[in-house]
Amino acid sequence: MKGFDEFNLDSGSDPNVVCRVCGKPCKFIGHMHGPRTFNDALAGKKRDFDYFKCEDKEELWHIQARAIIRQIEKTPSARLAEVMEGEVKELLQTKIPTKDNFKRGY
């Protein structure tokens, strides 16, 4: 499953979708009809799909945790990944951004 905290899945998918950032169950937003992927949009293709989203997706601590998780997936360093995993764990426990000037648009 692609995505971290927002998912467009085949219609009738398992309703037990979990956020890959915080581990909470994602909220079922609804059945949608339209392009499900970027390629669908380019091709003008529409189809039915179910849309799920983590309710904490817009929280600064969640945005920062998602950004760090993306970096963990990219880094070739096990040591850096371990440090970053510790920071993600702290973010999930405290729900407070660890960097004062962290911005929403990251």
SULDAPE-V245338 format. One record per run of one state. SS is the DSSP state (~ for helix, > for strand, _ for the rest). FROM is the first residue (numbers start at 1). LEN is the number of residues. If there is no record, write none. Layout:
ss->SS from->FROM len->LEN
ss->SS from->FROM len->LEN
//
This chain:
ss->_ from->1 len->5
ss->> from->6 len->5
ss->_ from->11 len->7
ss->> from->18 len->1
ss->_ from->19 len->6
ss->> from->25 len->1
ss->_ from->26 len->1
ss->> from->27 len->8
ss->_ from->35 len->3
ss->~ from->38 len->6
ss->_ from->44 len->3
ss->> from->47 len->7
ss->_ from->54 len->6
ss->~ from->60 len->15
ss->_ from->75 len->3
ss->~ from->78 len->17
ss->_ from->95 len->12
//
